[in-house]
Amino acid sequence: MSTDVWHRRRVFVTGCTGFLGTWLTEWLIEQGADVVGLVRDFVPRSDFYRRRLADRIVTVRGEIENYDLLERVLNEYEIEVVFHVAAQTVVGVANDNPRSTFAANIGGTWNVMEAVRRSGRVQAAVIASSDTAYGTQANLPYREDAPLVGRHPYDVSKSCADLIAQMYWE
């Protein structure tokens, strides 16, 4: 059963083939949203493809590092809501290759937020984060007003992505 909030709402999901993106995409479909998903890699064994979600949404091949593609997708499909859940999340990869992690997690978030700002049509953007953006905190549980003090490549990339999102929000 769909809710009025999402019925026929044009939604763009980055990272739709990942763990969080797969569940989010499936839920949005169930709610009646018209989903456009950004797909970087074709991984046929992933839950996204096993659940045949690609047959139920519009998929666009590309990367969040490609600003022109993001801007085109938002405009061409008249996107109203963006869920940015794409990221390089493997800590070992981040430690071995911080540059590619920063390009995806920092540059990708910047690209998404700038494309949203310029679209003029997007009404809301949700940016996925990580508790690692807060680094090691003396007071738990984490609070959203805690300082962003990531110290390792993945953590720093999520701290920076959060700051970028905050900048665009303000």
N, C-alpha and C positions, 0 to 999 in steps of 0.2 A: 504494500500500500504506500502510495506516495504522499508526501506532505505538500501543502501549498507553497511552503518556503522554497523548496527545491524543484518543484514540478516545472519542467521546461526551462529551468534556469541554465544558462550557458556557463559551464564551469571548465576551467583549465587546470589540469593536475600535472605538475612536473614530477618526475620520478614515479610515474604510475605503475611501473613494473616492479618496484621494490617492495619490501615487506609492508611498510605503512601505506605506500601508494596503492598497492593491490587492494587492501582492505578498504581504504577510503574510496577508491574508484567503484568497487562493488557496492558499497553503501550508497553512494551518490546515484548509481544506476537504479538501485532499489527505490530510492526516493523520487525518481522520475526526472532527474537532471539530464541535460544534454552534455555529455562529458567529452572533452578533447584532452587526450593524454600525450605527453611528450615521452617518447621512447628513444633511449640512447642505444641500447643493445638488444638484439633479439636473442632471448634465452628461452628456448622452447620448453625447458623443464621447470621454468618458474611457475608459481601459482597463478600469476597473471594470465599466462597462456594456457595452463591446464584447466583453468576455470572458463576459458574461452571469452575473457573480458574484451580482448582485442576485437572480437566480432560484434561487440555491443557498444563500442565507442568509436569516435574518430581518433585515429592515432597519427601522430606526426613524428617522423624520425628526425632526431637532432640532439643537440646538446645545449645545456643552459649557458655554456660559454659563448654561444652564438646569439648576440644581441639582436641582430637583424631578423633572425628567425622568430625570436620571441615576440618582437614588435609586430611582425607579420601575422603570427597566429592570433594574437589578441585582437587585432583589427579585422582580419579576414573572417574569423569565426564569431565576432562580436561578443567577446567574452565579458561576463559580468562579475564573476568571482574567480580568484586564483588561489589554489592551494600549492604552495611551493614546498614540496617534500623531497625533492632531489638533492642528493649530497653524496660526496665520497665519504663513506662511514667506516671504512676498515682502518682501524687504528694502526696496524702494521704497515699498511700502504702509506698512510699519512706520515709515519715516522721515516719510512724509506724514501718517500718522494713528496716532501712538503709542497713543492711548486705546483704539482697537479692538484693536490688537495686544496690549496689556496685558490687556484684558478676556478675550480668547481664550486667550492663552498663560499668563498668570499666574492669572487668575480661573478659567479652564477647568481648569487643573491642580489648583487648590485644590478646585474642585467635585468633580472625579473622585476625588481622594484622600479627601475627607471622605465622599463616598458609599461608597467602598470601606470606610473605617473603620466606618461605621455599618451596613453590610450584614450583618456577622456571618457571611457565607457565603463571600465572596471569599477565596481562599487565597493569591493572588499578584497583584501588579500590576507591570507593566513600563511605565516612563515614558520616552518618546523624548526625547532631548536634542539638543544641537548643540555642535560644537566652539566656536562663537562664545560660548557661555556662559563660557568661560575668558578671553575677551578676548585681548589680546596678552600672550604669555608669553615670558620670556627663555629658558626651557629647554624644548626640544622633544625628543621628542614629548610631547604632553599626558599628564598623569597625573591620575587621578581625585581625588587629594588636592591638586591645584593649586587656588589660590584662584579663585573665581568673580568675575571682574572685567569683565563686559561693560560697554561704554560707550555703545553706540548702542541705539536703541529695541528692535530685534529681539534683540540680544545681551543686553541687560538683562532682557528678558522671559524668555529661556531661563535666565539666571543665577537669577532669582527662582523660576522653575518648578523648577529643580534643588534649590534650598534648601527649597522647600515639600515636595518629595518626600522629601528627607533628613529633614526634621522628622517626617513621618509614619512613616518607616521606623524612626527611633530611638524 
